Amino acid sequence: HVAGTNGKGSVCAMAFAALKQAGVRVGLFNSPHLVEPLDAIRIAEGGQDVLVAAEDWSALESEVATACGLTRDVAEEIASQETIALTTFELQVVTMLLLFARRMVDVAVVEVGLGGREDATNVLLEPAVCAISSIALDHENFLGPTEEDIARH
């Protein structure tokens, strides 16, 4: 579980590459995605990349949305009291965790989103390893106006 303002993507990439080279079944989740959510996902097994088909990702995302009482089109909205409202990022995180569980990865390298206590990646209750790259002013409206506030959050 890797947090920080700058460098966390590089830390995740290096950890994924090392684990992949060691032959570990490993999943990588970067945040944010570049073009579409699947851009943020990689899986390797036996030192080789494993394809995650767009259709597989879409099916898992639909499964998560349905379980929450949502359709993919209204995942950002609260539809009724019988639904669980998810942000797009929360939907992506839950879908990633379901994918990694179903693919039985041994290690998941997960980059945080905005960071802080309310970050969706904090559903990882007991990460084996946590890393924090450099901390700087970013997302102050969510995390606080100073570097100390951001680090405490």
VEXDREN-311546 format. One record per atom (N, C-alpha, C): x, y, z; residue in three letters; chain. Coordinates in nm, 3 decimals, padded with zeros to 5 digits. Atoms other than C-alpha are relative to their C-alpha. Example, Ala and Ser with C-alpha at 12.3 -4.5 7.8 and 13.67 -1.06 7.14 Angstrom:
BEGIN
((00.089; -00.119; 00.000); ala; A)
((01.230; -00.450; 00.780); ala; A)
((00.090; 00.120; 00.000); ala; A)
((-00.082; -00.119; -00.006); ser; A)
((01.367; -00.106; 00.714); ser; A)
((-00.077; 00.109; 00.073); ser; A)
% end
This chain:
BEGIN
((00.087; -00.115; 00.000); his; A)
((00.000; 00.000; 00.000); his; A)
((00.092; 00.121; 00.000); his; A)
((-00.098; -00.108; 00.019); val; A)
((00.187; 00.306; -00.129); val; A)
((-00.071; 00.134; -00.008); val; A)
((00.057; -00.134; -00.005); ala; A)
((00.098; 00.665; -00.044); ala; A)
((00.109; 00.103; -00.027); ala; A)
((-00.094; -00.109; 00.020); gly; A)
((00.259; 01.002; -00.102); gly; A)
((-00.048; 00.092; -00.111); gly; A)
((00.037; -00.098; 00.101); thr; A)
((00.239; 01.307; -00.324); thr; A)
((00.071; -00.026; -00.132); thr; A)
((-00.081; 00.021; 00.120); asn; A)
((00.520; 01.240; -00.569); asn; A)
((00.080; -00.129; 00.014); asn; A)
((-00.084; 00.118; 00.002); gly; A)
((00.688; 00.915; -00.662); gly; A)
((-00.069; -00.130; 00.034); gly; A)
((00.065; 00.126; -00.039); lys; A)
((00.428; 00.664; -00.544); lys; A)
((-00.022; -00.093; -00.119); lys; A)
((00.015; 00.083; 00.119); gly; A)
((00.364; 00.543; -00.899); gly; A)
((00.130; -00.071; -00.036); gly; A)
((-00.131; 00.061; 00.027); ser; A)
((00.736; 00.481; -00.946); ser; A)
((00.032; -00.108; 00.102); ser; A)
((-00.022; 00.101; -00.105); val; A)
((00.759; 00.298; -00.613); val; A)
((-00.082; -00.125; -00.031); val; A)
((00.086; 00.114; 00.034); cys; A)
((00.465; 00.078; -00.717); cys; A)
((00.055; -00.076; -00.120); cys; A)
((-00.053; 00.065; 00.120); ala; A)
((00.617; 00.010; -01.060); ala; A)
((00.124; -00.082; 00.033); ala; A)
((-00.122; 00.074; -00.037); met; A)
((00.950; -00.091; -00.905); met; A)
((-00.034; -00.124; 00.083); met; A)
((00.039; 00.114; -00.082); ala; A)
((00.783; -00.316; -00.647); ala; A)
((-00.064; -00.109; -00.088); ala; A)
((00.063; 00.095; 00.091); phe; A)
((00.569; -00.479; -00.917); phe; A)
((00.105; -00.071; -00.085); phe; A)
((-00.104; 00.058; 00.085); ala; A)
((00.872; -00.532; -01.143); ala; A)
((00.086; -00.101; 00.077); ala; A)
((-00.083; 00.091; -00.081); ala; A)
((01.076; -00.690; -00.862); ala; A)
((-00.076; -00.128; 00.033); ala; A)
((00.080; 00.118; -00.033); leu; A)
((00.793; -00.922; -00.758); leu; A)
((-00.027; -00.085; -00.124); leu; A)
((00.019; 00.071; 00.127); lys; A)
((00.722; -01.013; -01.121); lys; A)
((00.125; -00.079; -00.036); lys; A)
((-00.127; 00.065; 00.032); gln; A)
((01.090; -01.092; -01.178); gln; A)
((00.026; -00.119; 00.092); gln; A)
((-00.018; 00.109; -00.096); ala; A)
((01.087; -01.311; -00.867); ala; A)
((-00.100; -00.114; -00.023); ala; A)
((00.096; 00.105; 00.032); gly; A)
((00.801; -01.513; -01.017); gly; A)
((-00.124; -00.002; 00.086); gly; A)
((00.117; -00.009; -00.088); val; A)
((00.540; -01.401; -00.765); val; A)
((-00.124; 00.034; -00.085); val; A)
((00.126; -00.040; 00.064); arg; A)
((00.177; -01.386; -00.880); arg; A)
((-00.040; 00.133; 00.064); arg; A)
((00.013; -00.135; -00.056); val; A)
((00.136; -01.011; -00.837); val; A)
((-00.097; 00.083; -00.083); val; A)
((00.089; -00.095; 00.065); gly; A)
((-00.125; -00.748; -00.914); gly; A)
((00.047; 00.141; 00.032); gly; A)
((-00.036; -00.141; -00.018); leu; A)
((-00.061; -00.376; -00.959); leu; A)
((-00.121; 00.086; -00.028); leu; A)
((00.106; -00.098; 00.019); phe; A)
((-00.312; -00.096; -00.916); phe; A)
((00.060; 00.139; 00.013); phe; A)
((-00.047; -00.138; -00.002); asn; A)
((-00.212; 00.258; -01.010); asn; A)
((-00.118; 00.095; 00.004); asn; A)
((00.103; -00.102; -00.007); ser; A)
((-00.411; 00.571; -00.942); ser; A)
((00.063; 00.136; -00.031); ser; A)
((00.123; 00.028; 00.075); pro; A)
((-00.529; 00.755; -01.135); pro; A)
((00.030; -00.080; -00.127); pro; A)
((-00.019; 00.065; 00.129); his; A)
((-00.585; 00.561; -01.455); his; A)
((00.026; 00.107; -00.106); his; A)
((-00.035; -00.098; 00.103); leu; A)
((-00.469; 00.726; -01.777); leu; A)
((-00.117; 00.032; -00.092); leu; A)
((00.109; -00.021; 00.094); val; A)
((-00.755; 00.678; -02.024); val; A)
((-00.127; -00.068; 00.049); val; A)
((00.114; 00.076; -00.052); glu; A)
((-00.983; 00.409; -01.883); glu; A)
((00.047; -00.083; 00.119); glu; A)
((-00.038; 00.067; -00.125); pro; A)
((-00.990; 00.216; -01.554); pro; A)
((00.095; -00.118; -00.016); pro; A)
((-00.086; 00.117; 00.017); leu; A)
((-00.823; -00.096; -01.693); leu; A)
((00.147; 00.038; -00.020); leu; A)
((-00.138; -00.048; 00.014); asp; A)
((-00.512; 00.114; -01.767); asp; A)
((00.077; -00.010; 00.131); asp; A)
((-00.062; -00.004; -00.133); ala; A)
((-00.444; 00.112; -01.393); ala; A)
((00.030; -00.138; 00.056); ala; A)
((-00.009; 00.137; -00.051); ile; A)
((-00.437; -00.268; -01.361); ile; A)
((00.103; -00.080; -00.079); ile; A)
((-00.092; 00.097; 00.062); arg; A)
((-00.158; -00.518; -01.427); arg; A)
((00.005; -00.123; 00.089); arg; A)
((-00.019; 00.125; -00.073); ile; A)
((-00.118; -00.880; -01.327); ile; A)
((00.114; -00.075; -00.067); ile; A)
((-00.109; 00.084; 00.051); ala; A)
((00.190; -01.100; -01.363); ala; A)
((00.003; -00.129; 00.079); ala; A)
((-00.014; 00.131; -00.063); glu; A)
((00.246; -01.466; -01.291); glu; A)
((00.117; -00.071; -00.066); glu; A)
((-00.115; 00.072; 00.053); gly; A)
((00.563; -01.669; -01.329); gly; A)
((00.092; 00.088; -00.082); gly; A)
((-00.088; -00.093; 00.071); gly; A)
((00.750; -01.361; -01.447); gly; A)
((-00.057; 00.055; -00.129); gly; A)
((00.062; -00.045; 00.125); gln; A)
((00.508; -01.295; -01.734); gln; A)
((-00.128; 00.078; 00.029); gln; A)
((00.125; -00.074; -00.011); asp; A)
((00.231; -01.040; -01.776); asp; A)
((-00.116; -00.090; -00.040); asp; A)
((00.123; 00.075; 00.027); val; A)
((-00.120; -01.188; -01.774); val; A)
((-00.103; 00.100; -00.049); val; A)
((00.100; -00.089; 00.058); leu; A)
((-00.385; -01.030; -01.993); leu; A)
((-00.123; 00.010; 00.088); leu; A)
((00.131; -00.024; -00.061); val; A)
((-00.686; -00.875; -01.825); val; A)
((-00.085; 00.059; -00.112); val; A)
((00.082; -00.044; 00.112); ala; A)
((-00.944; -00.852; -02.102); ala; A)
((-00.099; 00.107; 00.045); ala; A)
((00.095; -00.108; -00.029); ala; A)
((-01.163; -00.542; -02.115); ala; A)
((-00.137; -00.056; 00.033); ala; A)
((00.130; 00.062; -00.027); glu; A)
((-01.468; -00.770; -02.121); glu; A)
((-00.005; -00.056; 00.142); glu; A)
((-00.005; 00.054; -00.136); asp; A)
((-01.357; -00.938; -01.797); asp; A)
((-00.013; 00.112; 00.102); asp; A)
((00.007; -00.115; -00.090); trp; A)
((-01.304; -00.600; -01.627); trp; A)
((-00.142; 00.055; 00.005); trp; A)
((00.135; -00.055; 00.008); ser; A)
((-01.640; -00.473; -01.747); ser; A)
((-00.101; -00.089; 00.072); ser; A)
((00.091; 00.093; -00.068); ala; A)
((-01.818; -00.787; -01.623); ala; A)
((00.015; 00.009; 00.152); ala; A)
((-00.022; -00.013; -00.145); leu; A)
((-01.657; -00.755; -01.278); leu; A)
((-00.056; 00.131; 00.052); leu; A)
((00.051; -00.131; -00.039); glu; A)
((-01.742; -00.385; -01.262); glu; A)
((-00.153; -00.003; 00.009); glu; A)
((00.146; 00.014; -00.002); ser; A)
((-02.104; -00.466; -01.348); ser; A)
((-00.046; -00.084; 00.118); ser; A)
((00.033; 00.086; -00.114); glu; A)
((-02.108; -00.740; -01.084); glu; A)
((00.004; 00.081; 00.130); glu; A)
((-00.013; -00.084; -00.120); val; A)
((-01.988; -00.493; -00.818); val; A)
((-00.114; 00.101; 00.005); val; A)
((00.107; -00.101; 00.003); ala; A)
((-02.236; -00.225; -00.928); ala; A)
((-00.135; -00.064; 00.032); ala; A)
((00.126; 00.070; -00.027); thr; A)
((-02.522; -00.476; -00.924); thr; A)
((-00.011; -00.038; 00.147); thr; A)
((00.000; 00.037; -00.141); ala; A)
((-02.423; -00.600; -00.578); ala; A)
((-00.029; 00.120; 00.090); ala; A)
((00.026; -00.123; -00.077); cys; A)
((-02.442; -00.240; -00.459); cys; A)
((-00.135; 00.062; -00.035); cys; A)
((00.131; -00.052; 00.038); gly; A)
((-02.782; -00.191; -00.620); gly; A)
((00.007; 00.112; -00.100); gly; A)
((-00.020; -00.108; 00.096); leu; A)
((-02.644; 00.040; -00.887); leu; A)
((00.009; -00.055; -00.141); leu; A)
((-00.040; 00.033; 00.135); thr; A)
((-02.613; 00.040; -01.259); thr; A)
((00.128; 00.076; -00.026); thr; A)
((-00.127; -00.068; 00.026); arg; A)
((-02.279; 00.144; -01.405); arg; A)
((-00.022; 00.145; -00.039); arg; A)
((00.026; -00.136; 00.043); asp; A)
((-02.445; 00.457; -01.545); asp; A)
((-00.029; 00.095; 00.116); asp; A)
((00.034; -00.087; -00.112); val; A)
((-02.551; 00.587; -01.203); val; A)
((00.088; -00.027; 00.121); val; A)
((-00.087; 00.035; -00.112); ala; A)
((-02.257; 00.470; -00.994); ala; A)
((00.039; 00.122; 00.082); ala; A)
((-00.035; -00.122; -00.073); glu; A)
((-02.190; 00.834; -00.894); glu; A)
((-00.118; 00.055; 00.080); glu; A)
((00.119; -00.057; -00.063); glu; A)
((-02.546; 00.893; -00.770); glu; A)
((-00.056; -00.092; 00.107); glu; A)
((00.074; 00.080; -00.098); ile; A)
((-02.746; 00.779; -00.472); ile; A)
((-00.138; -00.024; -00.062); ile; A)
((00.125; 00.032; 00.070); ala; A)
((-03.035; 00.597; -00.637); ala; A)
((-00.117; -00.018; 00.098); ala; A)
((00.105; 00.019; -00.100); ser; A)
((-03.233; 00.497; -00.327); ser; A)
((00.067; -00.048; 00.128); ser; A)
((-00.057; 00.048; -00.125); gln; A)
((-03.187; 00.381; 00.029); gln; A)
((00.042; -00.145; -00.007); gln; A)
((-00.040; 00.139; 00.015); glu; A)
((-03.143; 00.026; -00.097); glu; A)
((00.129; -00.016; -00.080); glu; A)
((-00.125; 00.006; 00.075); thr; A)
((-02.824; 00.116; -00.283); thr; A)
((00.115; 00.046; 00.087); thr; A)
((-00.122; -00.049; -00.061); ile; A)
((-02.469; 00.176; -00.177); ile; A)
((00.061; 00.096; -00.101); ile; A)
((-00.055; -00.098; 00.093); ala; A)
((-02.346; 00.496; -00.338); ala; A)
((00.152; -00.016; -00.007); ala; A)
((-00.144; 00.011; 00.021); leu; A)
((-01.998; 00.461; -00.487); leu; A)
((00.046; 00.110; -00.092); leu; A)
((-00.064; -00.087; 00.098); thr; A)
((-01.772; 00.714; -00.649); thr; A)
((00.059; -00.089; -00.108); thr; A)
((-00.065; 00.076; 00.106); thr; A)
((-01.608; 00.608; -00.974); thr; A)
((00.125; -00.067; 00.053); thr; A)
((-00.123; 00.057; -00.054); phe; A)
((-01.282; 00.556; -00.784); phe; A)
((-00.030; -00.117; 00.094); phe; A)
((00.037; 00.110; -00.090); glu; A)
((-01.451; 00.342; -00.517); glu; A)
((-00.042; -00.123; -00.078); glu; A)
((00.040; 00.111; 00.086); leu; A)
((-01.608; 00.128; -00.788); leu; A)
((00.124; -00.065; -00.061); leu; A)
((-00.123; 00.053; 00.058); gln; A)
((-01.265; 00.090; -00.949); gln; A)
((00.079; -00.080; 00.104); gln; A)
((-00.075; 00.070; -00.106); val; A)
((-01.102; -00.010; -00.617); val; A)
((-00.065; -00.134; 00.033); val; A)
((00.068; 00.125; -00.034); val; A)
((-01.366; -00.270; -00.531); val; A)
((00.013; -00.100; -00.115); val; A)
((-00.015; 00.088; 00.117); thr; A)
((-01.350; -00.410; -00.886); thr; A)
((00.141; -00.056; -00.007); thr; A)
((-00.139; 00.045; -00.001); met; A)
((-00.970; -00.429; -00.865); met; A)
((00.021; -00.108; 00.106); met; A)
((-00.016; 00.099; -00.107); leu; A)
((-00.987; -00.615; -00.534); leu; A)
((-00.068; -00.132; -00.035); leu; A)
((00.070; 00.121; 00.043); leu; A)
((-01.242; -00.860; -00.675); leu; A)
((00.081; -00.072; -00.108); leu; A)
((-00.084; 00.059; 00.105); leu; A)
((-01.023; -00.917; -00.982); leu; A)
((00.121; -00.069; 00.060); leu; A)
((-00.119; 00.058; -00.062); phe; A)
((-00.712; -00.975; -00.770); phe; A)
((-00.035; -00.125; 00.081); phe; A)
((00.042; 00.118; -00.077); ala; A)
((-00.903; -01.216; -00.545); ala; A)
((-00.032; -00.116; -00.093); ala; A)
((00.038; 00.107; 00.093); arg; A)
((-01.045; -01.410; -00.837); arg; A)
((00.121; -00.055; -00.075); arg; A)
((-00.122; 00.045; 00.068); arg; A)
((-00.703; -01.425; -01.007); arg; A)
((00.101; -00.055; 00.100); arg; A)
((-00.080; 00.055; -00.110); met; A)
((-00.557; -01.531; -00.669); met; A)
((00.143; 00.054; 00.002); met; A)
((-00.135; -00.058; -00.010); val; A)
((-00.267; -01.286; -00.668); val; A)
((00.052; -00.022; 00.141); val; A)
((-00.065; 00.018; -00.130); asp; A)
((-00.020; -01.349; -00.387); asp; A)
((00.030; 00.134; 00.066); asp; A)
((-00.032; -00.134; -00.050); val; A)
((00.072; -00.982; -00.355); val; A)
((-00.071; 00.101; -00.089); val; A)
((00.060; -00.112; 00.072); ala; A)
((-00.124; -00.672; -00.454); ala; A)
((00.076; 00.126; 00.036); ala; A)
((-00.067; -00.128; -00.019); val; A)
((00.075; -00.352; -00.500); val; A)
((-00.103; 00.106; -00.033); val; A)
((00.113; -00.091; 00.015); val; A)
((-00.182; -00.078; -00.446); val; A)
((00.044; 00.143; 00.029); val; A)
((-00.028; -00.143; -00.015); glu; A)
((-00.130; 00.294; -00.500); glu; A)
((-00.126; 00.069; 00.051); glu; A)
((00.117; -00.070; -00.054); val; A)
((-00.359; 00.518; -00.296); val; A)
((-00.052; 00.101; -00.101); val; A)
((00.058; -00.105; 00.083); gly; A)
((-00.592; 00.771; -00.455); gly; A)
((00.043; 00.136; 00.054); gly; A)
((-00.031; -00.130; -00.058); leu; A)
((-00.613; 01.112; -00.287); leu; A)
((00.083; -00.013; 00.128); leu; A)
((-00.069; 00.020; -00.126); gly; A)
((-00.474; 00.965; 00.032); gly; A)
((-00.089; 00.038; 00.117); gly; A)
((00.075; -00.034; -00.120); gly; A)
((-00.583; 01.028; 00.385); gly; A)
((-00.085; -00.114; 00.049); gly; A)
((00.079; 00.104; -00.065); arg; A)
((-00.809; 00.833; 00.613); arg; A)
((-00.119; -00.048; -00.082); arg; A)
((00.120; 00.036; 00.075); glu; A)
((-01.105; 00.838; 00.375); glu; A)
((00.031; -00.060; -00.137); glu; A)
((-00.035; 00.056; 00.131); asp; A)
((-00.914; 00.701; 00.073); asp; A)
((-00.060; -00.140; -00.014); asp; A)
((00.067; 00.128; 00.024); ala; A)
((-01.099; 00.405; -00.080); ala; A)
((00.093; -00.120; 00.012); ala; A)
((-00.092; 00.113; -00.011); thr; A)
((-00.784; 00.192; -00.080); thr; A)
((00.025; -00.040; 00.145); thr; A)
((-00.017; 00.035; -00.141); asn; A)
((-00.790; 00.193; 00.300); asn; A)
((-00.087; -00.115; 00.045); asn; A)
((00.071; 00.124; -00.034); val; A)
((-01.019; -00.108; 00.286); val; A)
((00.101; -00.113; 00.020); val; A)
((-00.108; 00.096; -00.029); leu; A)
((-00.686; -00.295; 00.298); leu; A)
((00.031; 00.013; 00.148); leu; A)
((-00.005; -00.018; -00.145); leu; A)
((-00.709; -00.349; 00.672); leu; A)
((00.136; -00.029; 00.061); leu; A)
((-00.130; 00.035; -00.056); glu; A)
((-00.373; -00.513; 00.740); glu; A)
((00.100; -00.025; -00.112); glu; A)
((-00.097; 00.019; 00.107); pro; A)
((-00.133; -00.450; 00.452); pro; A)
((00.130; -00.059; 00.055); pro; A)
((-00.127; 00.060; -00.042); ala; A)
((00.186; -00.656; 00.472); ala; A)
((00.110; 00.105; 00.005); ala; A)
((-00.101; -00.106; 00.009); val; A)
((00.391; -00.350; 00.375); val; A)
((-00.070; 00.130; -00.040); val; A)
((00.047; -00.133; 00.039); cys; A)
((00.316; 00.022; 00.358); cys; A)
((00.122; 00.086; -00.030); cys; A)
((-00.109; -00.092; 00.034); ala; A)
((00.534; 00.285; 00.194); ala; A)
((-00.059; 00.138; -00.022); ala; A)
((00.041; -00.138; 00.025); ile; A)
((00.511; 00.662; 00.183); ile; A)
((00.114; 00.067; -00.075); ile; A)
((-00.099; -00.077; 00.075); ser; A)
((00.692; 00.852; -00.089); ser; A)
((-00.003; 00.143; 00.053); ser; A)
((-00.006; -00.137; -00.050); ser; A)
((00.752; 01.226; -00.057); ser; A)
((-00.140; 00.059; 00.018); ser; A)
((00.125; -00.069; -00.030); ile; A)
((00.475; 01.441; 00.091); ile; A)
((00.019; 00.147; -00.036); ile; A)
((-00.003; -00.143; 00.037); ala; A)
((00.399; 01.785; -00.053); ala; A)
((-00.144; 00.049; -00.003); ala; A)
((00.134; -00.058; 00.003); leu; A)
((00.105; 02.021; -00.083); leu; A)
((-00.075; -00.049; -00.124); leu; A)
((00.085; 00.051; 00.106); asp; A)
((-00.167; 01.853; -00.289); asp; A)
((-00.132; -00.040; 00.064); asp; A)
((00.133; 00.036; -00.051); his; A)
((-00.541; 01.802; -00.241); his; A)
((-00.026; 00.064; 00.137); his; A)
((00.013; -00.068; -00.130); glu; A)
((-00.535; 02.058; 00.042); glu; A)
((-00.145; 00.013; 00.045); glu; A)
((00.140; -00.014; -00.038); asn; A)
((-00.913; 02.098; 00.030); asn; A)
((-00.054; -00.127; 00.067); asn; A)
((00.040; 00.125; -00.064); phe; A)
((-00.942; 01.730; 00.138); phe; A)
((00.089; -00.037; 00.118); phe; A)
((-00.099; 00.052; -00.095); leu; A)
((-00.624; 01.670; 00.337); leu; A)
((00.055; 00.103; 00.097); leu; A)
((-00.049; -00.103; -00.089); gly; A)
((-00.542; 02.004; 00.497); gly; A)
((00.097; 00.095; -00.071); gly; A)
((-00.076; -00.105; 00.067); pro; A)
((-00.348; 02.323; 00.419); pro; A)
((00.153; -00.008; 00.013); pro; A)
((-00.146; 00.008; -00.019); thr; A)
((00.001; 02.220; 00.537); thr; A)
((00.049; -00.143; -00.024); thr; A)
((-00.058; 00.133; 00.017); glu; A)
((00.238; 01.930; 00.476); glu; A)
((-00.020; -00.083; 00.126); glu; A)
((00.022; 00.072; -00.126); glu; A)
((00.201; 01.839; 00.844); glu; A)
((-00.143; -00.053; 00.007); glu; A)
((00.139; 00.045; 00.003); asp; A)
((-00.179; 01.823; 00.807); asp; A)
((-00.016; -00.118; -00.094); asp; A)
((00.010; 00.107; 00.100); ile; A)
((-00.145; 01.608; 00.495); ile; A)
((00.062; -00.128; 00.056); ile; A)
((-00.066; 00.118; -00.057); ala; A)
((00.099; 01.372; 00.669); ala; A)
((-00.083; -00.062; 00.112); ala; A)
((00.084; 00.050; -00.110); arg; A)
((-00.134; 01.343; 00.972); arg; A)
((-00.128; -00.064; -00.050); arg; A)
((00.129; 00.046; 00.051); his; A)
((-00.440; 01.282; 00.759); his; A)
((00.010; -00.144; -00.043); his; A)
% end
